[in-house]
Amino acid sequence: MSSPNQTDEAKAAGYGACLRCGAELSAVGLEKFRVGGTSGGWKMLFGELAELGEDMIELEVFACPSCRKVELRVPVA
């Protein structure tokens, strides 16, 4: 999701600038991340019932080639 103060030219130029060093970000792709669920002893006690709150979310991953930091963004619907 782009910020409201970003110009149309900046949007057309690429994926935006790195928040840390200002270099142009490169797209890595879409990745699914596990959220919720439990770990440790709860899994041992309750088994699969402990995973009822687990879900997967998909995020866009961008990497900075200069400072090697990673940004995660919600994909555009």
VENKAFEN-V691083 format. One record per residue. N is the residue number from 0. RES is the residue in one small letter. PHI is phi in whole degrees, 0 to 359 (999 if undefined). NEAR is the number of other ideal C-beta (glycine too) atoms within 10 Angstrom. Layout:
BEGIN
n:N res:RES phi:PHI near:NEAR
n:N res:RES phi:PHI near:NEAR
END
This chain:
BEGIN
n:0 res:m phi:999 near:9
n:1 res:s phi:271 near:13
n:2 res:s phi:284 near:7
n:3 res:p phi:294 near:5
n:4 res:n phi:269 near:6
n:5 res:q phi:278 near:11
n:6 res:t phi:282 near:9
n:7 res:d phi:296 near:8
n:8 res:e phi:296 near:7
n:9 res:a phi:292 near:13
n:10 res:k phi:295 near:11
n:11 res:a phi:288 near:7
n:12 res:a phi:288 near:11
n:13 res:g phi:166 near:12
n:14 res:y phi:265 near:16
n:15 res:g phi:104 near:16
n:16 res:a phi:264 near:15
n:17 res:c phi:296 near:20
n:18 res:l phi:290 near:11
n:19 res:r phi:264 near:12
n:20 res:c phi:246 near:12
n:21 res:g phi:90 near:10
n:22 res:a phi:288 near:13
n:23 res:e phi:289 near:14
n:24 res:l phi:282 near:21
n:25 res:s phi:242 near:11
n:26 res:a phi:283 near:11
n:27 res:v phi:263 near:13
n:28 res:g phi:139 near:7
n:29 res:l phi:263 near:10
n:30 res:e phi:231 near:11
n:31 res:k phi:261 near:9
n:32 res:f phi:242 near:11
n:33 res:r phi:276 near:10
n:34 res:v phi:231 near:10
n:35 res:g phi:83 near:11
n:36 res:g phi:74 near:13
n:37 res:t phi:223 near:16
n:38 res:s phi:214 near:7
n:39 res:g phi:70 near:8
n:40 res:g phi:295 near:9
n:41 res:w phi:299 near:13
n:42 res:k phi:296 near:14
n:43 res:m phi:292 near:9
n:44 res:l phi:285 near:10
n:45 res:f phi:255 near:12
n:46 res:g phi:62 near:9
n:47 res:e phi:291 near:8
n:48 res:l phi:297 near:10
n:49 res:a phi:291 near:17
n:50 res:e phi:263 near:15
n:51 res:l phi:297 near:10
n:52 res:g phi:274 near:9
n:53 res:e phi:283 near:12
n:54 res:d phi:210 near:10
n:55 res:m phi:245 near:9
n:56 res:i phi:240 near:13
n:57 res:e phi:256 near:10
n:58 res:l phi:229 near:14
n:59 res:e phi:279 near:17
n:60 res:v phi:247 near:15
n:61 res:f phi:236 near:20
n:62 res:a phi:237 near:16
n:63 res:c phi:265 near:19
n:64 res:p phi:289 near:11
n:65 res:s phi:276 near:13
n:66 res:c phi:258 near:12
n:67 res:r phi:65 near:10
n:68 res:k phi:273 near:14
n:69 res:v phi:241 near:11
n:70 res:e phi:242 near:17
n:71 res:l phi:246 near:12
n:72 res:r phi:224 near:14
n:73 res:v phi:286 near:10
n:74 res:p phi:297 near:10
n:75 res:v phi:289 near:7
n:76 res:a phi:286 near:4
END
